[in-house]
Amino acid sequence: MLLWILSGSLVLFGSFDVWYFLRGSWMVIKSWFQGPVRDVLAEQVVHGRVLLHDLDFMCHMNNARYLRECDFARYAHCTRNGLFLAARALDATMLVGATTIRYRRSLALGEAFELRTRIVAWDEKSFYLEQRFVSKSDGFVSAVMLCRQNVIRGSPQKILEHLCKRKVCIYLSNGYRPLLEDQTK
């Protein structure tokens, strides 16, 4: 029996990226127990460290790992500010529609970093998030990622109105900074 379990585990780990699903689930569960963040526009921080499996041949963090870390930070962000639950209540789905990332300085093995996530804007179809990798050693922003999070079968405005229980402006002309209607006065 133990041999079957080990064989099945080996097949799963060989066929799928099991660590991704385990870590993603862990981030959602951990965020759930950290408690809600009432301000939807508040910046949230996830802490990380560059490990051996994050390295490429140049011995710094692989470019794909930056995007993977951003996934985990978005899971935590949307769990804590309630976007996932609000989208689920409205039968909407949020998917990554586009990303762009600028690498400014590489992260080395063992280097600790903060991944800061915030919503910078939204329109009729999408949320726009900014995610910054900040080195804990000197506060330098190592990379900046912008993400368009598309909303399927719904709209960001409906999700925010459901979440905030009040009318929401789509965006303003001051650099597209989204504001709740009460904050515009």
C-alpha positions in Angstrom: 0.0 0.0 0.0 2.8 2.4 0.9 4.5 1.6 -2.4 1.3 2.6 -4.3 1.1 5.9 -2.4 4.7 6.7 -3.1 4.3 5.7 -6.7 1.2 7.9 -7.1 3.0 10.8 -5.4 5.9 10.4 -7.7 3.6 10.4 -10.8 1.8 13.5 -9.5 5.1 15.4 -8.8 6.5 14.3 -12.2 3.4 15.2 -14.2 2.2 18.4 -12.4 3.9 21.2 -10.6 2.5 20.1 -7.3 4.5 22.7 -5.3 2.7 25.5 -7.1 -0.7 24.2 -6.1 0.4 23.5 -2.5 1.9 27.0 -2.1 -1.1 28.7 -3.8 -3.4 26.9 -1.4 -1.2 27.8 1.5 -1.2 31.5 0.5 -5.0 31.5 0.4 -5.5 29.7 3.7 -2.8 31.9 5.4 -4.4 35.1 4.0 -7.8 33.9 5.2 -6.6 33.6 8.8 -4.7 36.9 8.7 -8.0 38.7 8.6 -9.5 41.1 6.1 -8.1 44.4 4.8 -11.1 46.8 4.6 -9.4 49.3 2.2 -9.6 47.7 -1.2 -6.9 50.2 -2.4 -4.5 49.5 0.4 -1.1 48.1 -0.5 -0.5 44.6 0.9 2.9 42.9 1.5 4.0 39.3 1.1 7.5 38.4 2.3 9.7 36.0 0.4 13.3 34.8 0.0 15.2 33.5 -3.0 15.7 29.8 -2.7 17.8 27.2 -4.7 14.9 26.2 -6.9 14.3 29.9 -7.9 17.8 30.2 -9.5 18.7 30.1 -13.1 22.1 29.4 -14.7 23.3 32.9 -13.8 22.7 32.2 -10.1 20.0 34.8 -9.6 16.2 34.5 -9.5 14.8 33.2 -12.7 12.5 35.6 -14.6 9.6 33.2 -14.6 9.8 32.9 -10.8 9.1 36.6 -10.5 5.8 36.1 -12.2 5.1 33.0 -10.1 5.7 35.0 -6.9 3.3 37.7 -8.3 0.6 35.0 -8.6 0.9 34.0 -5.0 0.9 37.7 -3.9 -2.3 38.3 -6.0 -4.0 35.3 -4.3 -3.2 36.8 -0.9 -4.2 40.3 -2.0 -7.6 39.3 -3.4 -8.3 37.0 -0.5 -7.6 39.6 2.2 -9.5 42.5 0.6 -12.5 40.3 -0.3 -12.3 40.5 -4.1 -12.4 36.7 -4.5 -15.5 36.3 -2.3 -17.3 39.2 -3.9 -16.5 37.8 -7.4 -17.7 34.4 -6.4 -20.9 35.8 -4.9 -21.6 37.5 -8.3 -20.6 34.4 -10.3 -17.7 36.3 -11.8 -14.2 35.1 -12.5 -11.0 37.0 -12.5 -8.2 36.0 -15.0 -4.8 37.5 -15.8 -5.3 39.2 -19.2 -1.8 40.8 -19.6 1.4 41.4 -17.6 4.4 43.5 -18.2 7.5 43.4 -15.9 10.6 45.6 -15.7 13.6 44.0 -14.1 15.8 46.6 -12.4 18.2 44.5 -10.4 18.5 40.8 -9.9 17.7 39.1 -6.6 20.4 36.7 -5.4 20.3 33.4 -3.6 19.1 33.8 0.0 18.1 37.5 -0.5 14.9 38.4 1.4 12.3 40.6 -0.4 8.9 42.1 0.0 6.3 41.8 -2.7 4.0 44.8 -2.5 0.7 44.6 -4.3 -1.9 47.3 -4.9 -4.8 48.1 -7.2 -3.9 51.2 -9.2 -7.0 51.4 -11.4 -10.0 49.7 -13.0 -12.2 50.1 -16.0 -15.3 48.5 -17.4 -13.6 45.1 -17.8 -10.5 44.9 -15.7 -8.6 45.7 -12.5 -5.0 47.0 -13.0 -2.5 45.9 -10.3 1.0 47.0 -9.6 3.4 44.6 -7.9 6.9 45.7 -6.7 9.7 43.5 -5.5 11.5 45.4 -2.8 14.8 44.1 -1.4 14.8 44.0 2.4 18.5 44.6 2.7 18.5 48.1 1.1 14.9 48.9 0.1 15.7 49.0 -3.6 12.8 48.1 -6.0 14.3 45.2 -7.9 11.3 44.6 -10.3 8.0 46.2 -11.1 5.1 44.2 -12.6 1.9 45.6 -14.0 -1.0 43.2 -14.4 -4.4 43.5 -16.1 -6.8 41.2 -14.2 -9.8 40.7 -16.5 -13.3 40.1 -14.9 -15.4 37.5 -16.8 -19.2 37.5 -16.3 -19.1 40.7 -14.3 -17.3 44.0 -14.0 -14.9 45.5 -11.5 -17.5 48.1 -10.7 -20.1 45.5 -9.7 -17.6 43.6 -7.6 -16.5 46.7 -5.8 -20.1 47.9 -5.3 -21.0 44.5 -3.9 -17.9 44.5 -1.6 -18.1 48.2 -0.5 -22.0 48.3 -0.4 -22.0 51.7 -2.1 -21.6 53.3 -5.5 -18.1 53.3 -7.1 -16.6 55.6 -9.7 -14.9 53.8 -12.5 -11.8 56.0 -12.8 -10.9 59.7 -12.6 -8.8 61.9 -14.8 -6.1 62.3 -12.2 -3.9 59.5 -13.5 -6.7 56.9 -13.4 -6.6 56.7 -9.6 -9.8 54.9 -8.6 -11.7 56.4 -5.7 -14.8 55.4 -3.8 -17.6 57.9 -4.2 -17.4 59.0 -0.6 -13.7 59.9 -1.0 -14.3 62.4 -3.9 -15.9 65.0 -1.7 
